Amino acid sequence: MAFATVNSFGASDPAGGFLQESSQEESLEVATCRDANGNTVLAVAKGLVTKTTTIKGKGTYALNQISRNNDIGGSIVLTSGKTTESAEDFPDYEFTYTSYRSN
């Protein structure tokens, strides 16, 4: 459940939690060749694009409610999760998912 419209980018927000923030980033490594003067003369994208999606929120959740797919082939995979609790506020949670695709 979200306080407002928050894009979870296909990751599951746990029931019982309140999604507050999400972000997504894609990265692509580039292989380069330099000449004798140190100038880049060739740049070629490597074949793997890594997409990292992070969702953050407040509330409680059950671990079995978190989407975690162990199939790397193009699927989104839970790669980290943390929760922070204090006596003064609701628990905070943050989950990071990673997916890979060919370039």
Steps between C-alpha positions, in 0.01 A plus 500: 500500500637845416425839655478646150573369154849350523637287217639172633644411154357147516631418849244394759431735786432286807148491638491671837761749387455847355716571196648850521784515250637311203787540258643316203839518332647326197870460436701378204875443502704627208826344377747754360826498302746788522774607262860582596394853603234373741208602280207264482476375142246223547212461745275195490211426733531169682212259461332518842269773633448500877181657637475573873161579656462621859175538694473659845213531741366470852312227677528130564519218250536125482805378311287264290317807360816632335545408135828313464564315179812283482492482120760750375391477135336842460299476821515738791688347796501616863866577576477677836254600766520684828269623767557760769290527814486756776275563797406842361365413154370222276756257359672604176576249225711510186520232232736495204431291191731436207423383149725431203439509127715478194587817318 
